[in-house]
Amino acid sequence: MKYRCCFLNRDTDEQKIVVASLSAAEIKSIEDMRAATDSAADIHAEAYALRHAYAEVPHNFVHYKPPQLVQ
């Protein structure tokens, strides 16, 4: 599972796009939530993606829209 995460540096208006991949354990967790009809599964997947993406951008960048699933 991969998510496209968009970031913005508010000081310079520089934008960065990070494609974050979820780990096998994270994917299993999401699949288990969906199987249990947990309505928060997609939000958890997006949070996992953002955690990975934030690790790749400098500290002065913030995400400015929800992550998008890459098909």
Helices and strands as residue ranges (DSSP letters): E 2-9, E 15-21, H 24-35, H 41-54, E 61-63, E 68-70
